[in-house]
């Protein structure tokens, strides 16, 4: 694995401490937030960890992996509702992939990670990443979309994004009353 250590020394030390808290299952939401912020500037734009970190810094998103996926998904969903056709619902950020990428990103910065211990914290990651995404608005410029946001209903449901629609009450395949919200998965195992 190629190291691309660009993090400041003090941030590296703290990131290593945060990894230890995660592996011990004692990390708080703010610990996970700090870890994502430390990594944010070190990662490529195609990295889902960076996209999640951007949601910490920006409560309204009009770019990035999540934005592009949701925009294309909603465009296809609306076309299928209006004209017919298949809709494939995929998880935006599969939890195992996010955790694996996070391990790679940390190791790429020279941070020691115990991969098995880290992987065992999927419940912690689902909860804290869900909290990080909660309320982040996806700024879609689709005339049939009233609102699109990330949400978590409670600890028993995985994070999701919901979309409130308009203008689909007379669609050909599925009629959706105005302001009715539909939810789609974001972070599941």
Secondary structure as the mmCIF struct_conf table of DSSP 4:
data_model
#
loop_
_struct_conf.conf_type_id
_struct_conf.id
_struct_conf.beg_label_comp_id
_struct_conf.beg_label_asym_id
_struct_conf.beg_label_seq_id
_struct_conf.end_label_comp_id
_struct_conf.end_label_asym_id
_struct_conf.end_label_seq_id
BEND BEND1 UNK A 7 UNK A 7
HELX_RH_AL_P HELX_RH_AL_P1 UNK A 9 UNK A 23
TURN_TY1_P TURN_TY1_P1 UNK A 24 UNK A 25
HELX_RH_AL_P HELX_RH_AL_P2 UNK A 29 UNK A 40
TURN_TY1_P TURN_TY1_P2 UNK A 41 UNK A 42
BEND BEND2 UNK A 43 UNK A 43
TURN_TY1_P TURN_TY1_P3 UNK A 45 UNK A 46
HELX_RH_AL_P HELX_RH_AL_P3 UNK A 48 UNK A 57
BEND BEND3 UNK A 59 UNK A 59
STRN STRN1 UNK A 60 UNK A 61
BEND BEND4 UNK A 62 UNK A 64
HELX_RH_AL_P HELX_RH_AL_P4 UNK A 65 UNK A 83
TURN_TY1_P TURN_TY1_P4 UNK A 92 UNK A 93
HELX_RH_AL_P HELX_RH_AL_P5 UNK A 95 UNK A 108
TURN_TY1_P TURN_TY1_P5 UNK A 109 UNK A 110
HELX_RH_AL_P HELX_RH_AL_P6 UNK A 115 UNK A 119
TURN_TY1_P TURN_TY1_P6 UNK A 120 UNK A 121
HELX_RH_AL_P HELX_RH_AL_P7 UNK A 122 UNK A 133
TURN_TY1_P TURN_TY1_P7 UNK A 134 UNK A 135
STRN STRN2 UNK A 137 UNK A 138
TURN_TY1_P TURN_TY1_P8 UNK A 143 UNK A 144
STRN STRN3 UNK A 145 UNK A 151
BEND BEND5 UNK A 154 UNK A 154
TURN_TY1_P TURN_TY1_P9 UNK A 155 UNK A 156
BEND BEND6 UNK A 157 UNK A 157
STRN STRN4 UNK A 159 UNK A 165
BEND BEND7 UNK A 167 UNK A 167
STRN STRN5 UNK A 168 UNK A 168
TURN_TY1_P TURN_TY1_P10 UNK A 169 UNK A 170
BEND BEND8 UNK A 172 UNK A 173
STRN STRN6 UNK A 176 UNK A 176
TURN_TY1_P TURN_TY1_P11 UNK A 178 UNK A 179
STRN STRN7 UNK A 181 UNK A 187
#
